[in-house]
Each structure stands twice: as C-alpha cells, then as structure tokens.
C-alpha cells in the first residue's frame, strides 16, 4: 500500500478469497496470530495453486502479491512454517512472510532467521 491507498479489512467470521479469471489483480496482506493461521493458510494454498496454474496453463487469473504477517509466542508455535517457507521459495516475490515471535527463549533456526522479528 501507499499513502492514501484504499484498503479493505475483514476480521474473523466467514471469509474467503476466490478471484475469477479476468478480475483485476489484488495484492493481499494476511495477518494471523497463533492458530488463527488456519483459514489464512488455506487462502495462501489457494493462491499458490492459482500461481502454479497461471505459470503452467495461463488460466486467465491475474494475481497480485501476498504478504503474510504471522505472530506466535515462539517459533515452535508457528504452525505450517515449513510449508510457508516452501511457498515463498516456490513463488519468490509473489508470496512473502514475516514471522513475529513475542516470547522466544531459544536460538532461531537459520532457515527462519531472515523472516523472524521479535524479542
């Protein structure tokens, strides 16, 4: 987003992301804490599938970028972290993630270090 950009927010409840072929590209910011990652991870997987189809078949979907912000007490409580890292590697620049930990007591593994902020 840039200054004066229009954004839409949705908190909790019944939500989904289902772009149709021909829709204008949309950049998404997904924000999750703890187990709240579950529905957002499903959206992330759907976007990855669409990116895969787009690259392989040209299905008409025009996709923007996705930035996931995901917070937990420590890295061991970051669900799906290996899957998320894999998606970032498969779709560099299209899917990115910033993990935030609030009570990390141990060393953060090297694979996660570039993507983790916190205390």
Long-range contacts (C-beta under 8 A, 24 or more apart in sequence): 1-27, 1-29, 15-39, 16-43, 17-43, 17-46, 17-47, 18-46, 19-50, 19-61, 19-63, 20-61, 21-59, 21-60, 21-61, 22-60, 22-62, 23-61, 23-62, 24-62, 25-62, 25-63, 25-64, 26-63, 26-64, 27-64, 27-65, 27-66, 27-67, 28-64, 28-65, 28-66, 28-67, 29-66, 29-67, 29-69, 30-66, 30-67, 30-68, 30-69, 31-68, 31-69, 31-70, 32-68, 32-69, 32-70, 32-71, 33-70, 33-71, 33-72, 34-71, 34-72, 34-73, 34-77, 35-79, 37-70, 37-78, 37-79, 37-80, 38-79, 40-68, 40-70, 41-79, 41-80, 41-83, 41-84, 44-68, 44-84, 44-87, 44-95, 45-87, 47-95, 48-87, 48-90, 48-91, 48-95, 51-91, 51-94, 51-95, 52-90, 63-94, 65-93, 65-94, 65-95, 65-96, 66-94, 66-95, 66-96, 67-96, 67-97, 67-98, 68-95, 68-96, 68-97, 68-98, 69-97, 69-98, 69-100, 70-97, 70-98, 70-99, 70-100, 71-99, 71-100, 71-101, 71-102, 72-99, 72-100, 72-101, 72-102, 73-101, 73-102, 73-103, 73-104, 74-101, 74-102, 74-103, 74-104, 74-105, 74-106, 75-99, 75-101, 75-104, 75-108, 75-109, 75-112, 75-116, 78-112, 81-112, 85-111, 85-112, 85-115, 88-115
